[in-house]
Amino acid sequence: MITQSFTVTNPAGFHVRPIKTFVQAASQFPCKVSVLSKGKKVNGKSSLGLLTLGIAAQDEVTLEIDGDQEQEAMKTLGELLVRIHE
């Protein structure tokens, strides 16, 4: 298992469109993806779960990835957290 923290840079936060993009990317990997923010932990492959976190601009988010292709998943998903601006 690997973990890494990122700061969400989208001025609108992590809303429906970025979440959809993130979930689609996370679902491409066979590993378990968890997202932690504000003391809560949710499945990173669940749009509803991510919406419940209420992630705003400049919030810190921690990705916890476990399983096959975890390094590739961390690179791809971490980049999405800091660069999605839709």
Secondary structure, DSSP 8 states (H G I E B T S, - for coil): -EEEEEE---TT-S-HHHHHHHHHHHTTSSSEEEEEETTEEEETT-HHHHHHH---TT-EEEEEEESTTHHHHHHHHHHHHHH---
